Amino acid sequence: MTESWSSRRAGLKVTYIGQAEIKGSGIAGTARISDLVRIFNRLGIKVDLICYGFYSDRFEIERERINNLLCVVTIRVPQRVPNFLKALCVLPMIIFGMASSKRSDIVFSDLSAVIASMPATVISEVSRKPLILDYIDVGSANFIDTMLKLNYAKRADLVFAISHYLQEKAVRELGLRRVAYLPIFLDANRFRFNPEAREHLRKDLGILEDDFAVGYGGSFWKIEGLRTLLEAAVIMKSKPYRTKVFIIGKSLWRNQEDDIPDLIRQLNLEEVVALVPSQPREKMPDFLSAFDVLCSPKIDCPINRAANPIKVVEYLSMSIPTVVSSVGEVTSFVQDGVNGFLCRPGDSMHLAEKLNWIHENYAEAMTAAEKGRRTVENDYSYDAATRQIDNVLSELMIK
């Protein structure tokens, strides 16, 4: 970076219209938002984050100054409120966003969250500030794609795409001209194996010394493939060793979810599967450390083909053998048997075979796990993302 850009960058401010609260378990967009905010702050860029909290138990607007680089306004709405009423939150979002944009240099938002990106587009147009949109997924029932075809996204000065699939889609179908690939990333110093936490939590979770503990963290959404994991657990019951499956998460969208407790009962897995309440993201590295293998068994569907799930990078960063479905962006950086393990989406038998191989060849699996950690450090860490975002911002702002 030139000295002039470094000086100018330190004085920049971003108005960020976010689709989820910055605090939380890391699901529903929280992880992407919190990580992007940290990168902006790393670069010395101030952020006004105005975000939704749709999974609250109350109506509330909270304003909090986290530090001299970050101020957060959270508009909370009870989860039980119908979606069409939640859309009314656009009005306070625009009001707070307009006030912030008077003092900012860039408007930033999540492209896929229409309830965030459309207000951001309005704010950018009125304030005449550059607009950057972050394209992180496609929607169910084609709602998001339908809204995007209104072409308001064409007003963006720059679009980040979380996967190559979405990068191509942004250019080919949405006609966006300036699209940069910005994959998921995380703080590799926080997401790392913790031997002390492992010992403590294995005791708390009732994991015996010879148990083979499989861990999952996330929602119960059908696309996550938890049914496949549970069916694989049934197959693993026939093995001479004891497999225990731990599902850390919670219900978010009941009409789109598998009833996991009911499935556990149907499959007679009460002694095999344990449900653990959703944890704050900062505690997840400790919980993941407790397991012998980590699993992301996503099904094959349009949403997952476009996805670049943060949980996979979190798993790889832990230096623990990781099994993921071969769907979406993960196939571009997870090499089967090299830095992780790929299984066929929706194939419980194949997943069980992978888990059994890892148990029987654990030393070799751990070698792959260490390479998975290096993959994250090299390409999906804060350091890698900071360099990439800094380069793109310098080109945009100088131009």
Backbone hydrogen bonds in HBPLUS format (Angstrom, degrees):
<---DONOR---> <-ACCEPTOR-->    atom                        ^
c    i                          cat <-CA-CA->   ^        H-A-AA   ^      H-
h    n   atom  resd res      DA  || num        DHA   H-A  angle D-A-AA Bond
n    s   type  num  typ     dist DA aas  dist angle  dist       angle   num
A0006-SER N   A0002-THR O   3.06 MM   4  6.37 163.3  2.09 154.3 158.9     1
A0007-SER N   A0003-GLU O   3.07 MM   4  6.28 156.5  2.12 148.8 154.3     2
A0008-ARG N   A0004-SER O   3.01 MM   4  6.20 159.4  2.05 145.8 151.8     3
A0009-ARG N   A0005-TRP O   2.76 MM   4  5.85 162.1  1.79 157.7 162.5     4
A0010-ALA N   A0006-SER O   3.31 MM   4  6.41 151.8  2.39 139.7 145.2     5
A0011-GLY N   A0008-ARG O   3.06 MM   3  5.48 149.9  2.15 108.4 117.4     6
A0012-LEU N   A0009-ARG O   3.06 MM   3  5.25 167.1  2.08 111.9 116.0     7
A0046-LYS N   A0012-LEU O   3.08 MM  34  6.39 156.8  2.14 153.6 146.6     8
A0105-ASP N   A0013-LYS O   2.77 MM  92  5.43 171.7  1.78 144.6 146.9     9
A0106-ILE N   A0013-LYS O   3.32 MM  93  6.68 146.6  2.44 152.6 158.3    10
A0014-VAL N   A0046-LYS O   2.79 MM  32  6.17 157.6  1.84 149.0 154.8    11
A0048-ASP N   A0014-VAL O   2.87 MM  34  6.24 165.1  1.89 168.3 172.5    12
A0015-THR N   A0106-ILE O   2.86 MM  91  6.23 168.5  1.87 164.8 167.0    13
A0108-PHE N   A0015-THR O   2.81 MM  93  6.05 166.6  1.82 156.8 157.6    14
A0016-TYR N   A0048-ASP O   2.84 MM  32  5.96 165.1  1.86 152.4 157.5    15
A0050-ILE N   A0016-TYR O   2.83 MM  34  6.13 169.5  1.84 169.4 171.7    16
A0017-ILE N   A0108-PHE O   2.80 MM  91  6.21 162.5  1.83 165.5 164.3    17
A0018-GLY N   A0050-ILE O   2.89 MM  32  6.04 153.6  1.96 137.9 146.4    18
A0281-ARG N   A0024-GLY O   3.05 MM 257  6.34 166.2  2.07 143.5 139.3    19
A0030-THR N   A0027-ILE O   3.45 MM   3  5.68 168.4  2.46 111.3 111.7    20
A0033-ILE N   A0029-GLY O   3.18 MM   4  6.38 168.0  2.20 157.6 161.0    21
A0034-SER N   A0030-THR O   2.93 MM   4  6.07 176.3  1.93 161.3 162.4    22
A0035-ASP N   A0031-ALA O   2.99 MM   4  6.06 158.7  2.04 149.1 155.2    23
A0036-LEU N   A0032-ARG O   2.97 MM   4  6.10 160.5  2.01 148.4 153.7    24
A0037-VAL N   A0033-ILE O   2.96 MM   4  6.15 163.8  1.98 156.1 160.6    25
A0038-ARG N   A0034-SER O   3.12 MM   4  6.28 154.5  2.19 139.7 146.2    26
A0039-ILE N   A0035-ASP O   3.06 MM   4  6.37 149.3  2.16 144.3 152.4    27
A0040-PHE N   A0036-LEU O   2.96 MM   4  6.28 165.5  1.98 157.0 160.0    28
A0041-ASN N   A0037-VAL O   2.95 MM   4  6.19 166.2  1.97 152.6 156.5    29
A0042-ARG N   A0038-ARG O   2.81 MM   4  5.97 146.7  1.92 141.2 151.1    30
A0043-LEU N   A0039-ILE O   3.11 MM   4  6.40 143.0  2.25 145.7 154.4    31
A0043-LEU N   A0040-PHE O   3.09 MM   3  5.24 127.5  2.37  98.4 111.7    32
A0045-ILE N   A0040-PHE O   2.91 MM   5  5.13 153.7  1.98 152.9 144.2    33
A0044-GLY N   A0041-ASN O   2.89 MM   3  4.88 157.3  1.94 105.2 111.5    34
A0047-VAL N   A0069-LEU O   2.76 MM  22  6.08 157.4  1.81 153.1 159.4    35
A0071-CYS N   A0047-VAL O   3.02 MM  24  6.45 159.8  2.06 162.0 168.1    36
A0049-LEU N   A0071-CYS O   2.83 MM  22  6.20 158.2  1.88 166.0 169.8    37
A0073-VAL N   A0049-LEU O   2.75 MM  24  6.17 162.9  1.78 164.2 169.7    38
A0051-CYS N   A0073-VAL O   2.86 MM  22  6.31 162.2  1.89 167.3 172.6    39
A0075-ILE N   A0051-CYS O   2.84 MM  24  6.21 167.5  1.85 163.2 166.0    40
A0053-GLY N   A0075-ILE O   2.83 MM  22  5.80 142.5  1.97 144.7 135.8    41
A0077-VAL N   A0053-GLY O   2.83 MM  24  6.04 163.4  1.85 150.9 150.1    42
A0079-GLN N   A0056-SER O   2.98 MM  23  5.68 148.1  2.08 159.5 149.4    43
A0060-GLU N   A0076-ARG O   3.14 MM  16  5.00 153.3  2.21 133.8 131.2    44
A0076-ARG N   A0060-GLU O   2.69 MM  16  5.00 161.3  1.73 165.7 167.8    45
A0062-GLU N   A0074-THR O   2.93 MM  12  5.19 162.2  1.96 148.2 151.6    46
A0074-THR N   A0062-GLU O   2.80 MM  12  5.19 160.3  1.84 152.4 158.4    47
A0064-GLU N   A0072-VAL O   2.78 MM   8  5.22 162.1  1.81 155.6 161.9    48
A0072-VAL N   A0064-GLU O   2.76 MM   8  5.22 175.5  1.76 160.2 160.8    49
A0066-ILE N   A0070-LEU O   2.89 MM   4  5.47 132.4  2.12 140.2 154.6    50
A0067-ASN N   A0070-LEU O   3.36 MM   3  5.36 163.4  2.39 137.5 141.3    51
A0070-LEU N   A0067-ASN O   3.30 MM   3  5.36 153.7  2.38 103.6 110.7    52
A0081-VAL N   A0078-PRO O   3.17 MM   3  5.71 161.5  2.20 116.1 121.4    53
A0085-LEU N   A0082-PRO O   3.07 MM   3  5.54 136.5  2.27 109.6 120.9    54
A0086-LYS N   A0082-PRO O   3.14 MM   4  6.53 147.7  2.25 145.7 155.5    55
A0086-LYS N   A0083-ASN O   3.06 MM   3  4.92 116.6  2.48  90.6 106.7    56
A0087-ALA N   A0083-ASN O   3.13 MM   4  6.45 138.3  2.31 145.3 155.3    57
A0088-LEU N   A0085-LEU O   3.01 MM   3  5.49 154.8  2.07 110.2 117.8    58
A0089-CYS N   A0086-LYS O   2.97 MM   3  5.73 166.0  1.99 120.8 125.5    59
A0090-VAL N   A0087-ALA O   3.11 MM   3  5.89 167.9  2.13 120.0 123.0    60
A0091-LEU N   A0088-LEU O   3.22 MM   3  6.10 152.2  2.31 121.2 124.3    61
A0093-MET N   A0089-CYS O   3.13 MM   4  6.27 154.3  2.20 148.7 156.7    62
A0094-ILE N   A0090-VAL O   2.87 MM   4  6.13 153.7  1.94 153.6 159.1    63
A0095-ILE N   A0091-LEU O   3.03 MM   4  6.32 160.0  2.07 152.3 158.2    64
A0096-PHE N   A0092-PRO O   2.95 MM   4  6.08 175.3  1.95 153.6 154.1    65
A0097-GLY N   A0093-MET O   2.87 MM   4  5.88 153.0  1.95 141.4 150.4    66
A0098-MET N   A0094-ILE O   2.80 MM   4  5.86 158.9  1.84 150.3 154.5    67
A0099-ALA N   A0095-ILE O   3.18 MM   4  6.40 160.7  2.22 145.2 150.2    68
A0100-SER N   A0096-PHE O   3.02 MM   4  6.24 154.9  2.08 145.8 152.6    69
A0101-SER N   A0097-GLY O   2.86 MM   4  6.02 156.9  1.91 149.5 156.1    70
A0103-ARG N   A0100-SER O   2.95 MM   3  5.75 155.2  2.02 122.4 128.9    71
A0104-SER N   A0101-SER O   3.28 MM   3  4.79 159.3  2.33  93.3  99.5    72
A0107-VAL N   A0130-PRO O   2.87 MM  23  6.15 168.5  1.88 169.3 173.1    73
A0132-ILE N   A0107-VAL O   2.86 MM  25  6.30 160.4  1.90 162.0 168.6    74
A0109-SER N   A0132-ILE O   3.08 MM  23  6.62 142.5  2.22 152.6 163.4    75
A0134-ASP N   A0109-SER O   2.78 MM  25  6.12 148.6  1.88 150.6 161.2    76
A0113-ALA N   A0110-ASP O   3.27 MM   3  5.54 138.6  2.45 104.8 115.3    77
A0111-LEU N   A0134-ASP O   2.80 MM  23  5.16 138.6  1.97 113.3 126.0    78
A0116-ALA N   A0113-ALA O   2.79 MM   3  5.40 156.1  1.85 118.7 127.0    79
A0117-SER N   A0113-ALA O   2.85 MM   4  6.08 165.3  1.87 155.9 160.9    80
A0118-MET N   A0114-VAL O   3.07 MM   4  5.66 166.4  2.08 140.3 144.0    81
A0120-ALA N   A0116-ALA O   3.13 MM   4  6.28 155.7  2.19 144.5 152.0    82
A0121-THR N   A0117-SER O   2.91 MM   4  6.10 146.9  2.02 142.4 150.6    83
A0122-VAL N   A0118-MET O   3.10 MM   4  6.42 157.1  2.15 149.7 155.1    84
A0123-ILE N   A0119-PRO O   2.87 MM   4  6.14 165.6  1.89 155.7 159.5    85
A0124-SER N   A0120-ALA O   2.87 MM   4  6.04 157.7  1.92 146.5 152.7    86
A0125-GLU N   A0121-THR O   2.98 MM   4  6.17 158.8  2.03 147.3 152.7    87
A0126-VAL N   A0122-VAL O   2.97 MM   4  6.19 169.4  1.98 158.5 160.7    88
A0127-SER N   A0123-ILE O   2.91 MM   4  5.92 163.6  1.94 148.5 153.9    89
A0128-ARG N   A0124-SER O   2.76 MM   4  5.42 122.1  2.09 134.9 148.2    90
A0129-LYS N   A0124-SER O   3.21 MM   5  5.09 143.9  2.35 130.3 139.6    91
A0157-ASP N   A0131-LEU O   2.80 MM  26  5.37 144.9  1.92 140.6 152.0    92
A0158-LEU N   A0131-LEU O   3.34 MM  27  6.76 144.0  2.48 154.6 156.8    93
A0133-LEU N   A0158-LEU O   3.02 MM  25  6.53 155.3  2.08 152.3 157.9    94
A0160-PHE N   A0133-LEU O   2.79 MM  27  6.23 157.3  1.84 158.5 165.9    95
A0135-TYR N   A0160-PHE O   2.64 MM  25  5.79 171.5  1.65 165.9 165.1    96
A0162-ILE N   A0135-TYR O   2.99 MM  27  6.20 159.7  2.03 171.3 165.9    97
A0143-PHE N   A0140-SER O   3.31 MM   3  6.47 168.2  2.33 132.4 131.6    98
A0146-THR N   A0142-ASN O   2.92 MM   4  6.01 155.1  1.98 145.7 152.8    99
A0147-MET N   A0143-PHE O   3.00 MM   4  6.29 159.7  2.04 152.2 157.1   100
A0148-LEU N   A0144-ILE O   2.85 MM   4  6.09 158.5  1.90 154.9 161.5   101
A0149-LYS N   A0145-ASP O   3.11 MM   4  6.28 138.8  2.29 141.3 150.8   102
A0150-LEU N   A0147-MET O   3.00 MM   3  5.53 160.8  2.04 113.4 118.5   103
A0151-ASN N   A0148-LEU O   2.96 MM   3  5.79 159.8  2.00 120.1 124.6   104
A0154-LYS N   A0151-ASN O   3.14 MM   3  5.51 154.0  2.21 107.8 115.1   105
A0155-ARG N   A0152-TYR O   3.16 MM   3  5.88 166.8  2.18 117.9 122.0   106
A0156-ALA N   A0153-ALA O   2.96 MM   3  5.59 166.3  1.97 119.3 123.9   107
A0159-VAL N   A0178-ARG O   3.00 MM  19  6.31 144.7  2.13 150.5 161.2   108
A0180-ALA N   A0159-VAL O   2.82 MM  21  6.23 159.9  1.86 161.3 168.3   109
A0161-ALA N   A0180-ALA O   2.84 MM  19  6.08 154.3  1.91 151.4 155.2   110
A0182-LEU N   A0161-ALA O   2.82 MM  21  5.62 164.7  1.85 141.5 146.9   111
A0167-GLN N   A0163-SER O   2.95 MM   4  6.20 146.1  2.06 142.5 153.2   112
A0168-GLU N   A0164-HIS O   2.97 MM   4  6.16 162.3  2.01 149.5 152.0   113
A0169-LYS N   A0165-TYR O   2.99 MM   4  6.19 155.7  2.05 142.6 150.3   114
A0170-ALA N   A0166-LEU O   2.83 MM   4  5.88 155.3  1.89 144.3 150.0   115
A0171-VAL N   A0167-GLN O   3.34 MM   4  6.59 151.4  2.43 140.8 147.1   116
A0172-ARG N   A0168-GLU O   2.79 MM   4  5.89 173.5  1.79 159.6 161.8   117
A0173-GLU N   A0169-LYS O   2.87 MM   4  5.33 152.9  1.94 134.8 143.7   118
A0174-LEU N   A0169-LYS O   3.32 MM   5  6.79 148.5  2.43 152.4 159.2   119
A0176-LEU N   A0170-ALA O   2.94 MM   6  5.61 165.4  1.96 152.4 147.5   120
A0186-LEU N   A0380-TYR O   2.98 MM 194  6.51 143.5  2.12 144.3 151.4   121
A0382-TYR N   A0186-LEU O   2.96 MM 196  5.63 109.9  2.47 147.1 144.6   122
A0190-ARG N   A0187-ASP O   2.97 MM   3  5.52 144.2  2.10 112.4 122.1   123
A0191-PHE N   A0187-ASP O   3.07 MM   4  6.40 166.6  2.09 156.6 160.5   124
A0192-ARG N   A0190-ARG O   3.11 MM   2  5.83 121.4  2.47 107.6  91.7   125
A0198-ARG N   A0194-ASN O   2.96 MM   4  6.20 153.0  2.04 151.7 160.4   126
A0199-GLU N   A0195-PRO O   3.15 MM   4  6.37 162.1  2.18 147.6 149.9   127
A0200-HIS N   A0196-GLU O   3.18 MM   4  6.41 166.1  2.20 149.8 153.6   128
A0201-LEU N   A0197-ALA O   2.83 MM   4  5.88 173.2  1.83 158.2 160.4   129
A0202-ARG N   A0198-ARG O   2.96 MM   4  5.89 159.0  2.00 149.0 154.7   130
A0204-ASP N   A0200-HIS O   3.10 MM   4  6.43 157.4  2.15 143.5 150.1   131
A0205-LEU N   A0201-LEU O   2.76 MM   4  5.87 154.4  1.82 152.2 158.6   132
A0207-ILE N   A0202-ARG O   2.80 MM   5  4.94 156.9  1.86 155.0 156.4   133
A0206-GLY N   A0203-LYS O   3.23 MM   3  5.18 154.5  2.30  99.2 106.8   134
A0211-ASP N   A0208-LEU O   3.09 MM   3  5.23 158.4  2.14 107.6 114.4   135
A0212-PHE N   A0242-ARG O   2.91 MM  30  6.15 164.2  1.93 161.5 164.5   136
A0244-LYS N   A0212-PHE O   2.95 MM  32  6.08 162.5  1.98 141.7 144.6   137
A0292-ASP N   A0213-ALA O   2.83 MM  79  5.19 150.8  1.91 135.8 145.7   138
A0293-VAL N   A0213-ALA O   3.23 MM  80  6.60 143.7  2.37 160.3 161.4   139
A0214-VAL N   A0244-LYS O   2.77 MM  30  6.11 166.8  1.78 165.5 170.2   140
A0246-PHE N   A0214-VAL O   2.81 MM  32  6.15 163.0  1.84 168.9 174.9   141
A0215-GLY N   A0293-VAL O   2.94 MM  78  6.35 160.4  1.98 155.0 161.3   142
A0295-CYS N   A0215-GLY O   2.97 MM  80  6.17 156.9  2.03 174.3 175.3   143
A0216-TYR N   A0246-PHE O   2.95 MM  30  6.26 139.7  2.11 166.3 174.9   144
A0248-ILE N   A0216-TYR O   2.79 MM  32  5.98 174.6  1.79 154.0 155.7   145
A0218-GLY N   A0248-ILE O   2.84 MM  30  6.34 156.5  1.89 162.6 170.7   146
A0258-ASP N   A0220-PHE O   3.26 MM  38  6.11 160.1  2.30 167.4 161.5   147
A0224-GLU N   A0221-TRP O   2.93 MM   3  5.63 158.8  1.97 121.3 128.0   148
A0222-LYS N   A0256-GLN O   3.11 MM  34  6.30 171.6  2.12 153.4 150.8   149
A0225-GLY N   A0222-LYS O   3.12 MM   3  5.84 163.9  2.15 119.4 124.0   150
A0299-ILE N   A0223-ILE O   3.12 MM  76  5.48 160.5  2.16 138.3 143.8   151
A0228-THR N   A0225-GLY O   3.05 MM   3  5.35 122.7  2.39 103.4 116.6   152
A0229-LEU N   A0225-GLY O   3.27 MM   4  6.69 154.0  2.34 146.7 153.8   153
A0230-LEU N   A0226-LEU O   2.90 MM   4  6.18 158.4  1.95 152.8 157.9   154
A0231-GLU N   A0227-ARG O   2.92 MM   4  6.16 157.3  1.97 149.9 156.3   155
A0232-ALA N   A0228-THR O   2.91 MM   4  6.14 147.9  2.01 144.2 153.5   156
A0233-ALA N   A0229-LEU O   2.95 MM   4  6.23 141.0  2.10 139.1 150.2   157
A0234-VAL N   A0230-LEU O   3.11 MM   4  6.51 140.3  2.28 142.0 151.7   158
A0235-ILE N   A0231-GLU O   3.32 MM   4  6.70 153.7  2.40 141.4 147.0   159
A0236-MET N   A0232-ALA O   2.93 MM   4  6.22 151.9  2.01 147.3 155.8   160
A0237-LYS N   A0234-VAL O   3.22 MM   3  5.34 145.8  2.34  98.4 108.1   161
A0238-SER N   A0235-ILE O   3.23 MM   3  5.99 162.4  2.26 117.8 122.1   162
A0239-LYS N   A0236-MET O   3.09 MM   3  5.44 164.3  2.11 112.3 117.3   163
A0245-VAL N   A0272-VAL O   2.92 MM  27  6.16 162.7  1.95 147.6 153.3   164
A0274-ALA N   A0245-VAL O   2.82 MM  29  6.27 158.8  1.87 164.5 171.8   165
A0247-ILE N   A0274-ALA O   2.97 MM  27  6.33 164.1  2.00 163.8 169.1   166
A0276-VAL N   A0247-ILE O   2.85 MM  29  5.90 174.1  1.86 146.0 147.1   167
A0249-GLY N   A0276-VAL O   3.18 MM  27  6.61 155.0  2.24 174.9 173.2   168
A0256-GLN N   A0253-TRP O   2.86 MM   3  5.50 161.0  1.90 123.4 129.9   169
A0257-GLU N   A0254-ARG O   3.48 MM   3  5.18 170.3  2.49 103.7 103.7   170
A0260-ILE N   A0258-ASP O   3.01 MM   2  5.52 118.5  2.40 109.0  92.2   171
A0263-LEU N   A0259-ASP O   2.90 MM   4  6.18 157.3  1.95 155.5 163.1   172
A0264-ILE N   A0260-ILE O   2.92 MM   4  6.13 158.6  1.97 157.7 163.0   173
A0265-ARG N   A0261-PRO O   3.18 MM   4  6.48 152.1  2.27 141.5 148.1   174
A0266-GLN N   A0262-ASP O   2.88 MM   4  6.17 163.1  1.91 153.8 158.7   175
A0267-LEU N   A0263-LEU O   2.94 MM   4  6.06 156.1  2.00 151.4 156.7   176
A0269-LEU N   A0264-ILE O   2.91 MM   5  5.09 179.0  1.91 158.5 158.2   177
A0268-ASN N   A0265-ARG O   3.12 MM   3  5.06 162.4  2.15 105.1 109.8   178
A0272-VAL N   A0269-LEU O   2.88 MM   3  4.98 151.3  1.96 107.7 117.3   179
A0273-VAL N   A0269-LEU O   2.86 MM   4  5.76 168.2  1.87 172.8 168.7   180
A0283-LYS N   A0280-PRO O   2.91 MM   3  5.56 153.4  1.98 119.3 127.5   181
A0284-MET N   A0281-ARG O   3.09 MM   3  5.20 148.7  2.19 103.8 113.2   182
A0286-ASP N   A0283-LYS O   3.18 MM   3  5.67 125.9  2.49 111.1 123.1   183
A0287-PHE N   A0283-LYS O   3.33 MM   4  6.72 160.3  2.37 151.0 156.5   184
A0288-LEU N   A0284-MET O   2.81 MM   4  5.99 170.2  1.82 167.3 169.8   185
A0289-SER N   A0285-PRO O   3.05 MM   4  6.10 142.9  2.19 137.7 146.8   186
A0290-ALA N   A0287-PHE O   3.04 MM   3  5.48 151.2  2.13 109.8 118.2   187
A0291-PHE N   A0288-LEU O   3.21 MM   3  5.80 167.7  2.23 118.4 121.9   188
A0294-LEU N   A0321-PRO O   2.92 MM  27  6.36 159.1  1.96 156.3 163.3   189
A0323-VAL N   A0294-LEU O   2.84 MM  29  6.25 164.0  1.86 164.8 168.2   190
A0296-SER N   A0323-VAL O   2.91 MM  27  6.35 155.3  1.97 157.7 165.0   191
A0325-SER N   A0296-SER O   3.06 MM  29  6.51 144.4  2.20 168.9 160.1   192
A0305-ARG N   A0301-CYS O   2.93 MM   4  6.14 147.4  2.04 156.8 167.3   193
A0306-ALA N   A0302-PRO O   3.22 MM   4  6.41 142.5  2.37 143.2 151.0   194
A0329-GLU N   A0307-ALA O   3.07 MM  22  6.14 164.7  2.09 175.0 174.2   195
A0312-VAL N   A0309-PRO O   3.28 MM   3  5.85 139.3  2.45 109.7 118.0   196
A0314-GLU N   A0310-ILE O   2.95 MM   4  6.23 159.1  1.99 155.9 162.8   197
A0315-TYR N   A0311-LYS O   2.86 MM   4  6.06 156.8  1.91 147.4 153.2   198
A0316-LEU N   A0312-VAL O   2.94 MM   4  6.20 169.8  1.95 152.8 155.1   199
A0317-SER N   A0313-VAL O   2.95 MM   4  6.02 152.3  2.03 145.0 152.4   200
A0318-MET N   A0315-TYR O   3.00 MM   3  5.41 152.6  2.07 111.0 119.4   201
A0319-SER N   A0316-LEU O   3.32 MM   3  5.93 174.1  2.32 120.2 121.5   202
A0341-PHE N   A0322-THR O   2.89 MM  19  6.06 139.5  2.06 162.3 169.3   203
A0324-VAL N   A0341-PHE O   2.85 MM  17  6.31 158.4  1.90 166.6 172.9   204
A0343-CYS N   A0324-VAL O   2.97 MM  19  6.17 147.8  2.07 142.4 148.0   205
A0327-VAL N   A0325-SER O   2.90 MM   2  5.62 133.0  2.12 106.1  91.9   206
A0326-SER N   A0343-CYS O   2.95 MM  17  5.85 150.7  2.03 164.8 163.2   207
A0331-THR N   A0328-GLY O   3.31 MM   3  6.29 162.3  2.34 124.5 127.3   208
A0332-SER N   A0329-GLU O   2.84 MM   3  5.56 164.2  1.87 123.6 129.1   209
A0333-PHE N   A0330-VAL O   3.14 MM   3  5.56 155.2  2.21 109.5 116.4   210
A0334-VAL N   A0330-VAL O   2.81 MM   4  5.71 145.7  1.93 163.5 171.2   211
A0338-VAL N   A0335-GLN O   2.89 MM   3  5.27 163.8  1.92 131.4 134.9   212
A0339-ASN N   A0335-GLN O   3.30 MM   4  5.78 152.6  2.38 142.5 149.6   213
A0337-GLY N   A0340-GLY O   2.68 MM   3  5.62 143.4  1.81 155.2 166.2   214
A0347-ASP N   A0344-ARG O   3.19 MM   3  5.52 161.9  2.23 134.0 132.9   215
A0351-LEU N   A0347-ASP O   3.05 MM   4  6.34 156.4  2.11 150.1 157.2   216
A0352-ALA N   A0348-SER O   2.92 MM   4  6.10 157.5  1.97 144.4 150.4   217
A0353-GLU N   A0349-MET O   2.95 MM   4  6.22 150.6  2.04 144.6 152.9   218
A0354-LYS N   A0350-HIS O   3.01 MM   4  6.30 154.3  2.08 146.5 152.6   219
A0355-LEU N   A0351-LEU O   2.97 MM   4  6.26 163.3  2.00 153.7 158.0   220
A0356-ASN N   A0352-ALA O   2.88 MM   4  6.05 158.9  1.93 148.4 154.4   221
A0357-TRP N   A0353-GLU O   2.90 MM   4  6.09 155.6  1.96 145.9 152.8   222
A0358-ILE N   A0354-LYS O   2.99 MM   4  6.25 160.9  2.03 150.5 155.3   223
A0359-HIS N   A0355-LEU O   3.04 MM   4  6.33 156.4  2.10 146.3 152.6   224
A0360-GLU N   A0356-ASN O   2.96 MM   4  6.20 160.2  2.00 152.0 156.9   225
A0361-ASN N   A0357-TRP O   2.85 MM   4  5.91 131.0  2.09 146.4 159.7   226
A0365-ALA N   A0361-ASN O   2.96 MM   4  6.20 154.8  2.02 151.8 160.1   227
A0366-MET N   A0362-TYR O   2.86 MM   4  6.05 147.0  1.97 146.2 154.3   228
A0367-THR N   A0363-ALA O   3.22 MM   4  6.54 140.6  2.38 138.3 147.9   229
A0367-THR N   A0364-GLU O   3.18 MM   3  5.14 125.4  2.49  92.8 106.5   230
A0368-ALA N   A0364-GLU O   3.25 MM   4  6.67 153.7  2.33 145.5 151.3   231
A0369-ALA N   A0365-ALA O   2.94 MM   4  6.26 147.6  2.05 141.2 151.2   232
A0370-GLU N   A0366-MET O   3.00 MM   4  6.28 149.5  2.09 146.5 152.2   233
A0371-LYS N   A0367-THR O   3.25 MM   4  6.59 150.1  2.35 141.0 148.7   234
A0372-GLY N   A0368-ALA O   2.90 MM   4  6.24 142.5  2.04 144.9 156.4   235
A0373-ARG N   A0369-ALA O   3.07 MM   4  6.43 149.6  2.17 144.7 151.8   236
A0374-ARG N   A0370-GLU O   3.17 MM   4  6.52 152.2  2.25 141.4 148.2   237
A0375-THR N   A0371-LYS O   2.95 MM   4  6.24 146.4  2.06 144.4 153.6   238
A0376-VAL N   A0372-GLY O   3.21 MM   4  6.55 154.5  2.27 147.9 153.1   239
A0377-GLU N   A0373-ARG O   3.04 MM   4  6.38 164.4  2.07 151.4 155.6   240
A0378-ASN N   A0374-ARG O   2.94 MM   4  6.05 157.3  2.00 148.9 154.2   241
A0379-ASP N   A0375-THR O   3.02 MM   4  6.04 161.5  2.05 149.1 154.0   242
A0380-TYR N   A0376-VAL O   2.82 MM   4  4.59 149.0  1.92 126.6 135.1   243
A0385-ALA N   A0381-SER O   3.04 MM   4  6.33 165.8  2.06 154.4 158.4   244
A0386-THR N   A0382-TYR O   2.78 MM   4  5.84 156.6  1.84 151.2 157.8   245
A0387-ARG N   A0383-ASP O   3.21 MM   4  6.43 163.4  2.24 147.8 150.8   246
A0388-GLN N   A0384-ALA O   3.21 MM   4  6.43 162.5  2.25 145.9 150.7   247
A0389-ILE N   A0385-ALA O   2.88 MM   4  6.02 174.2  1.88 159.5 160.9   248
A0390-ASP N   A0386-THR O   2.96 MM   4  5.94 159.3  2.01 146.4 152.8   249
A0391-ASN N   A0387-ARG O   3.08 MM   4  6.24 159.0  2.13 146.1 151.3   250
A0392-VAL N   A0388-GLN O   3.09 MM   4  6.36 163.7  2.11 151.0 155.1   251
A0393-LEU N   A0389-ILE O   2.89 MM   4  6.00 168.2  1.90 155.5 158.9   252
A0394-SER N   A0390-ASP O   3.02 MM   4  6.09 157.8  2.07 146.4 152.3   253
A0395-GLU N   A0391-ASN O   3.18 MM   4  6.43 157.9  2.23 145.9 151.1   254
A0396-LEU N   A0392-VAL O   3.00 MM   4  6.24 161.5  2.04 150.6 156.1   255
A0397-MET N   A0393-LEU O   2.84 MM   4  5.92 177.9  1.84 159.2 159.9   256
A0398-ILE N   A0394-SER O   3.04 MM   4  5.82 158.3  2.09 139.7 146.6   257
A0399-LYS N   A0395-GLU O   3.09 MM   4  5.94 151.6  2.18 134.3 142.6   258
